[in-house]
């Protein structure tokens, strides 16, 4: 297997099969990967990191299937890898509560949303115009919005639950927005304000921000400074800067630990507390190395 996966012709043949929807082909290819998991993982990770976004989506499905035995440990391995990619991390997070999740189906749903966005995107649109298209599709056509009525529900934090209910937290809605934007080639970034999560665009002359919890409302830097002042926080430009994928996922785990505790589920709360501790431990080790 290791020799086969270093052969260029063999790699091309496997790449041609990655997106085959046939269940029999998927099972056969998965069995092929399972004969030498380490070589297969290395190959699939190269595809995920490569330029072909479509192949990367399907490679991610096979990689997650290879690691299906213990989703919590797989998420811990992801944390330790320091190779933080938002969509992969979000899907692994979903698998910690739903090990039988069909990742391929989730990716297909994301593809359909992105395809609809691309149908409406025209050449030479401004960054504002591009984000207006995403807003129209996500918040008006698909009806995604913030779940203000049941904010503490842990389901709000998971991407697959968000796709089912169309309701989520600021951070899960931002994650969805960022994943769809990436598929469409739109450059936006996560922004972790204290107490609120946004999407920011830094491609225009003046940065602007999108409140995904409020159906994509556009905000200016001045609006965010006023928000911080209302929260009793001294305005500082650092709060308006992009945050890292690591912090997006770690903050999601913090939310889940708090929400599971409020829901009376100490074991689940502790699981997500452990993920937070692992993120912090790995980050500290990396910073000191």
Beta strands, then each sheet from edge to edge (+ up, - down):
strand 1: 145-146
strand 2: 167-168
strand 3: 189-193
strand 4: 196-201
strand 5: 208-211
strand 6: 217-220
sheet 1: 1+ 2+
sheet 2: 3+ 4- 5+ 6-
end
